[in-house]
Amino acid sequence: MQTSVDGNQSSNEIAGADQNILNLLDSMDNYLILVDSLSSSLRQGWLELASARYSMGASRVNSSLFDLKSHQASTTLQVDNGGIDTELPCFTLCKWTSSDEAKLEEDELLKNKSDSPPVQHLESEERKAEESGSPVTANNHVEKERFKSLSMFGTLVSPKLRATQSTFETTLETLVEMSNLRASLLCAYDHVQKDRKTD
């Protein structure tokens, strides 16, 4: 009877060790797929940026147009180091976020600088929506923030420049996904190393 119990225990340990190795190999495979995806996204983004610079002119797309003033970060990264239940850190990307104060200051600047009727009409519609209590949709907020970030290159920007922005956003998401996957990869590797030491 004792022999059968020992045999079941050892088979369970072997199954657990095999599962840890499978988790490690699966994490490595997914990580390599993301590395390839990151490489192609970066290549596409740089090509789109070069195409936008060619179509708009080098004087309209260059680093001298960057706004070097201190301002609120539009994209932030939150790190959750995990608790008692989980040992993995979790990285979360918060895109196009801004504090209420920064948003109010930017809206005031836009209101003071803008003299064109379409923009004023748009702002009045937003005020009516806020006064009526209807929430501003997330997509409208994201599109507004994207437009603001590209406004330093002029009012009419090339569609390639907008595509570049979108491609590099995807690249940033891939990097965060890779960070999460790397954490699980290192955890799986630690489990495999512990299994080897116990053998």
Protein Blocks (a to p, Z undefined) as FASTA:
>chain_A
ZZmmmmmmmmmmmmmmmmmmmmmmmmmmmmmmmmmmmmmmmmmmmmmmmmmmmmnopkln
cfklpcfbdcddfbdcdddebifklccdcddddehiacfklmmmmmmmmmmmpmbfklmm
mmmmmmmmmmnopacdfklmmmmmmmmmmmmnojbdcfklmmmmmmmmmmmmmmmmmmmm
mmmmmmmmmmmmmmmmmZZ
